[in-house]
Amino acid sequence: MTTQRVYLPDVRGNDKYLRATWHPDTQAVVLSHWVDDVCVASTPVGVAELSTLIGLLVGALQDSATRPVVVPPVPPTSWTSTTLGRIRQRFQPKLAQVIALRRPSRDQTDTVEHNR
């Protein structure tokens, strides 16, 4: 049995997605737009027209494979330069405090008692 349903997230986010569903009884793929759990639009596409859609998708893949990926540069910032970073730094435990809170292991306890 082939996959009968595919979910494709909207690249813009916002809990939107496209759902493609195969309906063998009508020989159609239904493309439906969803926001959360609500279908806001749907378009049934007959098998005869699917080759046109497939051609578009293959062309898009070919085009994207030949183009370099351009990632906009992100300016380097220290995490302490943001408000959240300053809050984290303020409440982050100091190393000495963390060590003081650790209980000695069993080996350390035996060594301490042996040296007394």
C-alpha positions as CSV (number, residue, x, y, z in Angstrom):
1,M,0.0,0.0,0.0
2,T,1.3,3.5,-0.9
3,T,1.3,6.5,1.4
4,Q,-2.1,8.0,1.4
5,R,-1.4,11.2,3.3
6,V,1.5,13.7,3.4
7,Y,1.8,16.7,5.7
8,L,4.0,19.6,4.5
9,P,4.7,22.5,6.9
10,D,4.4,26.0,5.7
11,V,7.8,27.6,5.6
12,R,6.4,30.7,7.3
13,G,5.3,28.7,10.3
14,N,2.3,29.8,12.3
15,D,0.9,26.2,12.6
16,K,0.0,26.2,9.0
17,Y,0.6,23.2,6.6
18,L,-0.5,21.6,3.4
19,R,-1.9,18.2,3.4
20,A,-1.9,16.0,0.3
21,T,-4.3,13.0,0.5
22,W,-4.7,10.2,-2.1
23,H,-8.3,9.2,-2.7
24,P,-8.3,6.0,-4.8
25,D,-12.1,5.9,-5.1
26,T,-12.2,9.2,-7.0
27,Q,-8.7,8.8,-8.5
28,A,-7.7,12.3,-7.1
29,V,-5.2,13.8,-4.8
30,V,-6.7,16.4,-2.5
31,L,-4.4,19.3,-1.6
32,S,-5.8,21.0,1.5
33,H,-4.6,24.0,3.5
34,W,-4.7,23.7,7.2
35,V,-4.3,26.1,10.1
36,D,-3.9,24.1,13.3
37,D,-6.7,21.5,13.0
38,V,-9.0,23.5,10.7
39,C,-9.1,23.0,6.9
40,V,-9.3,26.4,5.3
41,A,-9.2,25.4,1.6
42,S,-9.0,22.3,-0.5
43,T,-8.4,21.4,-4.2
44,P,-9.0,17.9,-5.6
45,V,-6.5,17.2,-8.5
46,G,-7.3,14.4,-10.9
47,V,-4.7,11.8,-11.8
48,A,-4.5,13.2,-15.4
49,E,-3.3,16.6,-14.0
50,L,-0.8,15.3,-11.6
51,S,1.9,15.0,-14.2
52,T,1.8,18.8,-14.5
53,L,2.2,19.3,-10.8
54,I,5.0,16.7,-10.7
55,G,6.7,18.5,-13.6
56,L,6.6,21.8,-11.6
57,L,8.0,20.1,-8.5
58,V,10.8,18.4,-10.4
59,G,11.7,21.7,-12.1
60,A,11.8,23.4,-8.7
61,L,14.2,20.7,-7.3
62,Q,16.4,21.0,-10.4
63,D,16.5,24.8,-10.1
64,S,17.3,24.8,-6.4
65,A,20.0,22.2,-6.8
66,T,21.9,24.4,-9.3
67,R,21.7,27.6,-7.2
68,P,24.1,28.3,-4.3
69,V,22.5,28.5,-0.9
70,V,22.6,32.0,0.4
71,V,22.4,32.3,4.1
72,P,22.2,35.9,5.4
73,P,25.1,36.7,7.8
74,V,24.2,36.9,11.4
75,P,26.1,39.5,13.3
76,P,28.2,38.0,16.1
77,T,26.8,38.8,19.5
78,S,27.7,37.6,22.9
79,W,24.8,35.9,24.7
80,T,25.6,38.3,27.6
81,S,24.7,41.3,25.4
82,T,21.0,40.3,25.3
83,T,18.5,40.9,28.1
84,L,17.9,37.1,28.4
85,G,21.7,36.5,28.5
86,R,22.2,39.0,31.3
87,I,19.4,37.4,33.3
88,R,21.0,33.9,32.8
89,Q,24.4,35.3,33.8
90,R,23.0,36.8,36.9
91,F,21.3,33.6,38.1
92,Q,23.9,31.1,36.9
93,P,25.5,29.4,39.8
94,K,29.1,30.1,40.5
95,L,31.5,27.2,40.1
96,A,32.6,27.3,43.8
97,Q,29.0,27.2,44.9
98,V,28.3,24.1,42.8
99,I,31.4,22.3,44.2
100,A,30.4,23.2,47.7
101,L,26.9,21.6,47.2
102,R,28.3,18.3,45.9
103,R,28.3,15.4,48.4
104,P,31.6,13.5,48.6
105,S,31.7,10.2,46.9
106,R,32.0,7.0,49.0
107,D,35.7,6.8,48.1
108,Q,36.3,10.4,49.2
109,T,34.4,9.7,52.5
110,D,36.6,6.7,53.2
111,T,39.8,8.6,52.6
112,V,38.7,11.5,54.9
113,E,37.8,9.1,57.7
114,H,41.1,7.1,57.2
115,N,43.2,10.3,57.5
116,R,41.6,11.3,60.9
